[in-house]
Amino acid sequence: MATGSRVTRPRSSVWLSERKAPKRKGDQQPVGLDHVKIIAATVRLLDAEGLAGFSMRRLAADLGVTAMSVYWYVETKDHLLELALDAVMGEMALPSEAVQPAEQLEHLPTEPRDWREQLRQLTSEYRKLLVRHPWLSPLLGEYFNIGPNAMAFSNAAQRVMRNSGLPDDKITSALSLVYQFVYGFSTIEGRFSALCRTLGVTQDELLQEVMSSVEERPEFDESRKTMEASRGQTVEETRNREFTIALDFAIAGIEALRDAP
């Protein structure tokens, strides 16, 4: 190591911390608070105000306590955001076939669904989650995301992809393709929806306004031709159609590489 170089400690994780609820000498546990209430209030505030509007003081005010009362339960703001991230990851309904190891599937009352249907369920749930909580997307790149709900989702996705017949050394690559597609698609969808709510217009109204304003501009000719294919459909209908077809393309690509000699 070069002389004078500075070593930066990696960001700590609440899931790797040995001290879950730091307390100072003489402090007493705040009455009426617990982790569940604090995390639920955090999610509500993030949904309403986004990351830019979130602070420990604002959270404490919403809970009717002091900021130090919150710190009795969580060590840092980062740890609280990690807890909120994992809490909403638990909102996803995972395929029952992928929640348990393969050796236990023989005890299921019905035949396990095809891996493609399981993957469609996973991606649909992930998409809805990212759209429902627009603040989630930036946090996924900021934290380790190794809480129990996140790991349940990760393990389910790996089991689904393993059921496709892909060798183990290609599973992470296939999942990267699917994850990044859903992440990008849903992040834009969520932000556009949030913009429309801020402006007080529907998604269809805003799109029509934009398209009308560029109607005579030649640089939008190709976009207008493409948009013609969706004429008569709402933004939501078009988006659902595009998501389904794009996922079909991804599945077809996975199958083609799996079956390649």
N, C-alpha and C positions, 0 to 999 in steps of 0.2 A: 504494500500500500504506500502510495506516495506521501511524503511528509506534508503535513498541513491539509491533507484531504479530509473531508467531512463525511462521516457515516450517518445516513439518515435512517432512523428506525422505521420499519414498516408500520402501517396503520394497524392498531390492535383490533381485535374482533371480540364482540361480546360473547361469542361462542367458544372462544379460546381463553377468555379471562377467568381467573380463579376467584375474582371478587365480583359477584353479581350485584350486590347491593351495598355499596360503600357507606359506612356510617362514621360519624365523628364522635369522639368521646363526649358523653353528656347528651347526645341527641336522643330523642325519643321518636319511635315510629309514628308518622302522621296518621291520625285517625281517619278512617273512611277511604284510604287509598290502597291500591295494590297494583301489581304489574298489569293485570288484565284491564283495569279501568284506565290506567295511564296509556297503554298501547292503543286501546280503542279510541281514546280521545286524540291521540297522535294521528291515527289514520283519518279520523273525521276532519281534523284541522288541515292535514295535507290535502285531502280531497277538496276542501273548500278554498284553501289559499295557495296551494302548491308549495314547493320547496322554498320559493322566495319569501313567502309570507309566514313561514314556520320559524318559531323561536321557542326556547324553553320558557321565557317569560310569558309569551302569548299562551302557550300550553298551560302553564300554571294558572293564568288568569281564567282560562276556560274551565279548569278544574276547581277553581275557587280556593287555591292554596298558594303558598309562596314557591318560588323557583327552587329553593333549597329543599322543600318537601319532596319535589320530584327527584332531586339528586340523592335522596335517601334510598331510592330504588334503582337508579341507573347511574353509572359512573360518568358517562359523557353523553353529549347530544348524538354523537356518532353511534354509540351503542343503542340509543333509543331508536334511531332511524333503522338500524339493523333489525331490531325487534319488530318494528312496524313492517319492514319489508317481508320478514318471514311470516308474520301474522297474515298478511294478505295472500301470500303464496298458498296458505292453507285453504283459501276459498275455492281452489280448483277441484273439480270432481275428476279423480283419476280413474282410468280403466281398471275395473276390478281384477281383470286378468293380469295386469301389470303391477299390482300392488303387492302381490305375494310371489315368492320364488316359483320357478317352473315346476319343481318337483311336487308342489302342493296343488297344482292346477287340476290334477286328476280327481281331486275331491270336490271340484265345483259341480253344482247341480246341472249345468248346461255346458255345451261345447264352447270353448273359448272362441271369441271372435277373431277374425282375420287380423293380422298385424296392421294392415292398412287402415282398417276401421278404428283400431285402437289409436293409431297415430293421428287420424283425423280428430278423434275426441281430444287428445292431448293438445294439439295445435289450436283447436277451437277454444278450449278452456284458457290457454295461454294468451290467445288473442283478446278474448273478452276481459281478462284480468288487466292487461296493459292498457286497454281502452278505458276501462272503468277507473283506473288509478294512473293518470298521466304522469304523476311524480315518480312512478316506479321505474320507468325506463332509465333515467340518469343514475339512479341508485344502483342498478344492476352492474354498472361498470365501476362503481366506487367501493363496493364492499365484497367480501369473500362470498357471501350468500351461501353459507353452509349450515343454516339452521335446520331444524328437523323437518319443517314443511318443504323447504327448498330441496333437501336431500331426498325426501319421498318422491318429489316430482322428478328429480334427476335419475333416481333409481328406476322409476317407472318407465321413463323415456329410454333408458338403456336396455331394459328388458324387452320393450316393444321392438326396438331396433335389432336386438339380438334374435328375436323371433322371426325377423325378416329373412334370416339365413346369411346375413353378412358375417364375414369373419371378424373376430374381435379387433384386429388392427385397422378396420375401416369403420367401426361403429362411431367413434368420436367425430370423424370427418363427415359422416352422413348426418349426425345430429347437429353439427355446426351449420351445415346447409339449411336444415329445417329451422333451427333456433334463430339464425340470423335473418332468414326470410320472415318469420313471424314477428320477430322483434322490430325490424324495419317497417314492415307493413303496418303493424299495430301502433307503433309510436307515431307515425304520420297520421294515422286514422284518429288516434286519441287527441293529438294536438289540433287537428282541424276541427274536431268536434268541440274542443274547449274554446277555440277561437270563435266559433259560431255562437256559443253560449255567451261569450263576452260581448259580442256585437249585437246580440239579441235577434239573430236571424236563424233560419233553418239552414241546414247544409245545402239543400237544393236551391234555396234563394241565393246564397252566397256564390255557388258555382255558376248559376245563371247570370248573375251580375258580372262576374269575372269574364265569362265567355262572351257576353254581349259587348263588353268594353274592348275586347280584342278582335271583334268580328272582322274588321277590315284590315287587320295587320297581317302581312304575308308571312311573317316568321312563324305564325301559328297555324299555317295551312295543314301541316301534317297532323297536328294535334286535333284539329277540327275533323279531319277525315277519320281519325281513330275514334273520336267521340261519337261519330255518327253510328258506330256499331252498338252504342248503348242508348240510342235515342228512345225515349219512352220509358226508360227505367229511372228510378230514383237513385240518388247517390248511394244509399244503403244497399239497394238491390245490385247496383253495378259493383260495389265493393265486395259484396258477398260472392258474386259470380267470379270476380277476379281472384279472390282468395282461394276459392275452391279449385279453379283451373290451375293456378300457380302451384298449389300443393300437389295436384295430380301430376304436373310436370316433374316436381321434385321426386315423387314416388316412382315415376317411370324411370327417372335417371338412376335412382338407387337400385331398382330392379335390373336395369341394363348393366350396371357395373357389377352387380352381384353375379349375373349370369354370364359375364364376359369370360372367354377362355383364358 
